[in-house]
Amino acid sequence: MFDLIALGELLVDFTESGMSENNQKLFEQNPGGAVANVVCAASRLGIKTSFIGKVGNDMHGAFLASTLQNIGVNTDNLIISDEVFSTLAFVELSKSGERVFSFARKPGADTCLKIEEIQDELLSKCKIFHVGSLSMTDNPAREATLHAVKTAKNQDVLISYDPNYRAMLWKSQSDAMTHMRSILQYADLVKISEEETILLTDCDEPKQALQYLLSMGAKIAVVTLGEKGAMLGFSGMYAEVPAFRVLEVVDTTGAGDAFWGAFLSRILKGVPIGALNIDTLTEYVRFSNAAAALCVTKRGAIPAMPTEEEIRNLIEKQ
């Protein structure tokens, strides 16, 4: 039995890392992928996790599989394929740590996961099943994702959804909106960024977006607000929770995933979801804001996911 199972992308982020002696740009190999980041963040916080996805039978796939295993994520349903290459993303960083992505994914292994490669019995053996939207960009992964979500939902598993929009990976914005929104009807726990509110809800105000998500059936919804923190929606109540301050932002990659992995860890370690209240959830968001703040102080995504002790220390200081 697992606490959290996630399905989606596991890839290598090649992050800018200075210049060589020959004045050529250097890139650092970092394990990543939004869904993988979330499950690793939760695993580092003591949650029993498993990952469903596909990588290539290549040096990058071996690196990614060992990364998950070393952090404690079960990989029994991680497919190692001879037919496709592991997905790669090249990440350019601005001076403020913001990112510009370029993907090697035509196709990438993550888009090639098939329904028949998913162990359906695994989906009934968890409390929360988490997906993103990058597995919805192309088939067969789109069909596999929807199949897994419906299978888990039918087993009364809580569905977690964090869309993580990347414009360059979709045929068009309208195509993205159609497929990203198709998951909302199944989602119990939803996180979107402030930039994704229009795409997912047609609302540009965070509170209105939360109201929409709750009306679609979400039990708990969150809009992350970057350096301003996050806004929570639950049972017709709303709370804005400020961010934590850090001395230096090095790399924002994975910050939202650190937030959501930390939040899911609190849901799993806390009282049953039916016994939750807005005050308890506000504390969960505060904990998650601290996790996101710590993530941006280090390079990469999975390597930057903080421990419980690090998060508690930051909360106590501020």
Buried (B, 14 or more C-beta within 10 A) or exposed (E): EBBBBBBBBBBBBBBBBEEEEEEEEEBBBBBBBBBBBBBBBBBBBBBBBBBBBBBBBBEBBBBBBEBBEEBBBBBEBBBBBEEBBBBBBBBBBEEEBEBEBEBBBEBBBBBBBBBEBBEEEBBBBBBBBBBBBBBBBBEBBBBBBBBBBEBBBEBEBBBBBBBBBBEEBBEEEEEBBEBBBBBBEBBBBBBBBBEBBEBBBEBEEBBBBBBBBBEBEBBBBBBBBBEEBBBBBBEEBBBBBBBBEBEEBBBBBBBBBBBBBBBBBBBBEBEEBEEBEBEEBBEBBBBBBBBBBBBBBBBBBBBBBBEBEBBEEBBEEE
